């Protein structure tokens, strides 16, 4: 019996860049659709440069439909030669409801 060569898949996980709420230490769940802050854009660019040097190269980027995650994905994709981006709404962060924009320290427990 002949077996096909084993294929390996490498998954790399990257958190989105910072939002204004993140920088202020405030909670920001998947039900709050914030854009990246300038600092978050820089973080995404730095991540892209690190990812560009990894092997095997990235063939596809999967992101949630939140603005902050899509923008992070787009910044990384541009630096990597524009691999396909797939938007998967089920990848969104959990909803936090009334905890959104409250200090993390006050809601940690």
Secondary structure, 3 states (H helix, E strand, C coil): CCCCCCCCCCCCCCCCCCCHHHHCCECCCCCCCCCCCHHHHHHHHHHHHHHHCCCCCCCEEEECCCHHHHHHHHHHHHHCCCCEEEECHHHCCCCCHHHCCCEHHHHCC
